[in-house]
């Protein structure tokens, strides 16, 4: 995801300002390159690496940057670069595990315009969009929304309605999804194999977090660095559907599930005495039990034998290194 060489989309894939009803260059100038460094002993270092790179969008006149949270999780240093070459240090102001959003406060003047926030709720499959990153038109891609639907990530993450686009942008982390009116409607999270493309075939694409999820929590993120609601319980349990079963592909170590003896290869049958049918079903049943710290009864299948396991959940944020003002 890092920009290591000069590159550009072919001209026919780049958006053209004369075909749009807004100032394309001004919108693209709101995108910044974001680079972060994470300590080697950080909880997420082994999974996400110690050097991360992606994009962010300036969303306020004071330079506040909205990005995808995994770029800044546990970061010890952050640098923001504008299209005009201005480089400014940033402070990881907030990371919301529920939405996946991250906020970065620039510690200097970016002199970049703010990108207006729109609403993904009004967008529909088939709508033309622009997927944009730092670097102006060369790194902006004409795309279309191919689906809006539920997304469950194996790391205990769930969106009721994520946005899927195609063709894929190769540097998706924190990329801006811009609608036909020049407004930000989503933040880039993943490269995915989409199975509901407009052509009716499996295509690669990108998954975006709808920007609508930011407004209800923005003030809390600015004040506290996280939503004010009690933290959700977390198990450190990585699951996926395999042949109709919910298979444990791995466990976070250290983590609650690992401490309770859950292993990769186990099959999750029940949570709290209720059968689970999918990762999304598992997560919803887990979060209904109560806040972080609640005891979670699991029934797992190991080598054909059902086992009862008690897992004491935690707030995963307590395992992360806390940001320090640079």
C-alpha positions, 0 to 999 in steps of 0.5 A: 500500500505504500507509494514506493515508485512513481505511477499513474492510472491510464488517462482513460481511467482517470476522472476528467474535470470537464465531465463533473459538476464540481472542482475536481482538483480542489477535491483531490487536493484535500487528500494527503499521504499518511505514513506512520511508524509503530513500535516493534512491541506493539500489539498490532505490529506482527499483523499490520507491520511497523511501517504503514502508509495510506491516505487521509482526507482533510475534513475540516478547515483546521486540517483534521484528517479522516483516515482508516484506523489501522494506519494509525493504531499504536503509531508512535509517529505520523507524517502527512504530505499534501499534493503541494509537497507540504509535510507535517507531523500528525497526532493520532487523535482517535481510533474507533474500533466499531467503525474503523475510522481514525482521526489525525490532528496535524501539528502544523498548517497543512494549507489543504482544502477540506473535502465536504462530507456527503451521505452514502445513504443516498448512493446506490449500486450503479452510481459512478464514483471516484476513488482518490488518494494523494497525488492528484488526478494521476492517483484518482480512479473512475469507478462505480458502486457495485453493492451496498451490503453487510460486511463481517471481518474475521477480526470481530468487525461488522458493518451493517452496510458497507460500500463495494466498488470496482474496478479496484484501486491498488492503494486503498487504505484511507482512500476517499470515495467521492460521489458525483457532487464532489462529496466524501461518502466513504473511506477505503478499508480493503481490497476484496473479491466482490461476488455481486458485480454489475457484470454478474461475475466475481471481480476484485474491488474495494470496500469502503466504510460509509462516512455517515457513521462518523457524525454520531461519534465525531464529538466523542472522538474529538473529546475522548479519542473513542466513543463514549459508549461502553466498549464492546467485548472482544475475544481475539477469535478469528473465524470464517465460514468453511463448508457451512461451519464457523471455523476458528482460523486463529486466535490473538495471542495474547488474547482472551480466547487463547487464554481460555484454550481455544485453538485454530481448527476448532469449530464454534457451535454456540455462544451463550447457549445459542447456535451461531450461523455466521461470523456476523451472527457470532459477533451480534450475539457476543455484543448483546451479552454486555460490555467488555469484561463479560464472561462468554460461554462458548461451545466448540467442536474439537476433533469431533468432540464438543467442549464447553469453554468460558472466555472472559472478554476484554476491551481490546483497546487496553492491549494497544499502546496509547498515543503520545503527543509528539 
